[in-house]
Amino acid sequence: MKNRTKKIVRSLSEIFEGLPWYGESVMRKLENVPYVIGYKTCNPESHSVAQIVGHLIAWKIYAVEKLKSNANFSIEIDSEDDWAHIEVHSAKEWEELKRKLVAAQSKIYELLDEKEDDSFLDKKVQGKDYNFEHLLNGIIQHDIYHIGQIGLIESQLKKKEIDSGVFRI
């Protein structure tokens, strides 16, 4: 039986591309962010939307590698692997970045679909103090956390950019 896995996949999907109760999903929010603010920040110390998307990709790839039993794959917190320097200067680059995010999410779905039952969820992630259920629920929580950041950045930049015609009212 894969009841717990199916529940996790439903949650992953709802948050990523569905209709979560709190508002917009990750992809719905990103579809409404114009590429011209993708590389901008609200202040010099904060991350841009593009960097946050890169960060989401990094941790989805982390989950993929752990689901593939890659014990050697790791991401050091606050490293270049965790927060890559990403700039978006065209609609094409913005679409490519979003495609990479979708591909990483799709790979998680694919690997979860290959599991025969829920027993893997209780197994420890190699080299970690948590199991796969905790890891996957963490990916869900991670998406929710960062979609809030993206929304905040978007709303603050929208106020600054409204007169430039970047946002349509």
N, C-alpha and C positions, 0 to 999 in steps of 0.2 A: 504494500500500500504506500501511496505517496501523498497522503492527505496534508501533512505538514508542509511538504515541499510545494504542493499546489497552492497552499495558502500564502506561502512566501512569494511565489511567482505572481500571484494576483496582486499582492501588496507592492512588489517591485514594479509591476506594470502600471498599476493605478497611479503611483507617485510619479513614474517616469513619463507616461504618455496618456494616462487616463483622466478621470475626473475626480480627484481627491476632494474630500469634504471641505478642506480649508481654502480651496481656490484653484489656481492654475497648476498643472503638472509641470515637470521640468521642461519638457519639449514645447509645451504650449507657451510657457513663459519665454523661452529662448526664441521662439518664432516671432514674438512681438518685440524683441530687442533689435533695433537697427544696428547693422554692423558698424556704423560710424561711432557708436559709443562702446563697442565691444572691447576696445583697448584702453578706454579712458577710465580714470579713477576719480573718486570724490575728493581724495586728498593724496598726496604723494606716498604715504605709508600704506595705503590700502591696496588690495588686489583689484584688478579689472575683471569684468565679466568673462573675458576670454581666459584669463588666468584661472578663474574659478572653474570654468568648463574643463580646462586642462587638468586641474586638480581632481575633478570628478572622474575624468577618464583614467587618470593614474590609479585611483583607488578601485575602480571597476576592473582594471587590468590586474591589480593586486588580487582581487577576489577570483578572477579567472585563473590566474596562475596557481593560487592555493587550491581551487577546485580541481585543477589538473595535477595536484600533488607535487608541485614544484617547491621543494623545501628551500631551495637556494634563493628564490625571489624575495626581495624585501624592498621596502621604501623607508628611508630615514625621514622622520618627521622634520619639516621645514627645510628639506634639502631641495636641490634643483629637480630631482625626480618627483618630489611632492608638489612643489610649486614652480613649475617651469615658467620661464620668461616667454610669454606668448603675446604677439601683437597681431592684430587683424586690421588690414588696410584696404580690404575689398570685400564685396559681397561674396565673391568666389571663395576667399579664404575663410570667411565666416561660415559659409555652407559646408566647407570641408571639415572645419573643426566640429561642427554639429554632427556631421556624418561619422566622424571618429567616435564621438560619444555614443551614438546609436549603435555602432558596430560593437563597442565594448559591452553595452547593455545586452545586445542580441547574443553575444557569446556566453554571457551568464545564463540566459534562458536556454541556450543550446546545451550547455553542460548540465544544467539542472534537469532537463528533459531526458538526458542519457542515464540518470541515476535510476536504479531499479526499485529502490524503496527509500524510506525516510531514515534508515539507520545511519547514513553518513552524517546526518545533521548533529548527532550526538558525539561524533568523533572529534578529537582535538585537531585544530589546525596545526600542522607541523611547526614546531618551534614557538608556539604561542600558548597562552594560558586559557584560551577560549575555544569553543567548538564552532562548527560550520553554521549552525543555526544563529549563533551570536554574530558571526561575521556577516551573514546575509541580512540579518536585521539591522546591523550597523550600516550597511550600504543603503538601506531604506532611510534610516535616520540621517545619514550623511546627505542624501539628496534633499531631504526636507530642510535641513539646516541651511544648506547652501542656496536653495531656491529662495529662501527668505533674504539672504544676502543679495542675491541678484535683483530681487524686487526692490530692495532698499536702494541699491546703486542706481537702478533704472529710474526710480522715482526722483532721486536727488539730481541725477543728470538731466532728467526730463525738464525739471524746473529751469536749469541753466540753458538748455538747448531749444526750448519751445519756440523762441523767436527765429531760430536759424532754419526752421522748416524740416528738421530731422524728424520730429514727431508731428503726426497729423492729429488735429483735434476734431 
